[in-house]
Amino acid sequence: MAGPQTEELYDDVSASVLRALSGFLMSVALIVPLGLGVGWCAQLRNLLKQFTEICQNTASLAVLPDLHPVSGHSRALKITM
């Protein structure tokens, strides 16, 4: 039974997988080099320590109003969250 609903389902699933994969790849591209830098450089570790402690105690939904003006109502907001 291949019909319009099946094609729409494939489109929706592929868009969701693409969104999740792009978010993962962006996080790896940003965080892995940053993590290596923090591990090797004590100055960078001390610089980012306060920021990481603040972020550790902040719920992700509390950050949503701050991200909204930057990314708007687009897919970028969904990928960021």
Contacts in CASP RR format, 6 or more apart in sequence:
PFRMAT RR
TARGET T0000
AUTHOR 0000-0000-0000
METHOD contacts of the structure
MODEL  1
MAGPQTEELYDDVSASVLRALSGFLMSVALIVPLGLGVGWCAQLRNLLKQ
FTEICQNTASLAVLPDLHPVSGHSRALKITM
19 75 0 8 1.000
19 78 0 8 1.000
19 79 0 8 1.000
22 79 0 8 1.000
23 79 0 8 1.000
26 79 0 8 1.000
34 48 0 8 1.000
37 44 0 8 1.000
38 44 0 8 1.000
38 45 0 8 1.000
38 48 0 8 1.000
39 45 0 8 1.000
60 81 0 8 1.000
64 81 0 8 1.000
67 77 0 8 1.000
67 80 0 8 1.000
67 81 0 8 1.000
68 77 0 8 1.000
71 77 0 8 1.000
71 80 0 8 1.000
END
